[in-house]
Amino acid sequence: MRLKEIRVDRGISQLKLALDLNMNQNSISRYENGLREADYQTLIAFADYFQVSLDYLLERTDKPDFVSETGR
């Protein structure tokens, strides 16, 4: 998962991300270091927060395109 890459590129600290998503900083660190795998709900929260697709977040594509519910 490219969570750390996206977070650092956008200048967001682990603590800010954790607070914004009502998580704790240790969980963010564990996700970023591969010590813990995110569940579906958490993956969706990350994708929505950074406005990227799940495929981009999970490194299945290099295109970060985010498509809203309306397809726009």
N, C-alpha and C positions, 0 to 999 in steps of 0.2 A: 504494500500500500504506500502511496506517495504522500501521505498526510504531512510528514515533516517538511518535505520539499515545498508543498503548497503553503503551509503555515509560514515558513521562513521567507519565502518569496514575497509574501504579503505583509511581512513585518509584524506578525502576531505572535505574542509569547504563548508558551504552553499555559501559563496561568490565565491569561485573558481568554484563550479558547475554552479552557475548562470552566471559567466563570460564566462565559456567554452561553455555554451549553449545559450548565448546571451539572458539571462533572467535577472530578478532582484532578489535580495536576498529575498525580501518580498514574492515573489511568491513561492520560494522554501520552505520557512518557512510555508506558508499556506498549501502547498501540504503535507508537513510532518506532520502537526498538524491536518489534516482533515478539515481545514476551507475552502478549495477550492479543486475541483476535476479537475484533468488534462484531457485535451481533447486527442483524439487519437494521434495527431501529437506529443504532449508533452510526452505522454507515450512511444511512439516509440523512441523519442529522449533520454529519460532516459534509456530505455532498451539497445539501441545501445551504449550509453556512457559507461554503466557499463558492457556491453557484457553479458547480462542475457536475459532470455526469458520474454515476457510480462506476462506469467502465473506466473513466479517466482516473478516478480515485484508486481503483483496484489495478491500475496499470494494464488494462486490456486494450487501451487505445492511447494515442498521444494527443488526441483532440479533446480539449476540455469542454467542448460544447455542452451547454445546459439547455434542455428543452423544457419549457414550462408545461403545465397541465393543458394549456390551450394550444400547445404546439408552436408557439411563437418564440 
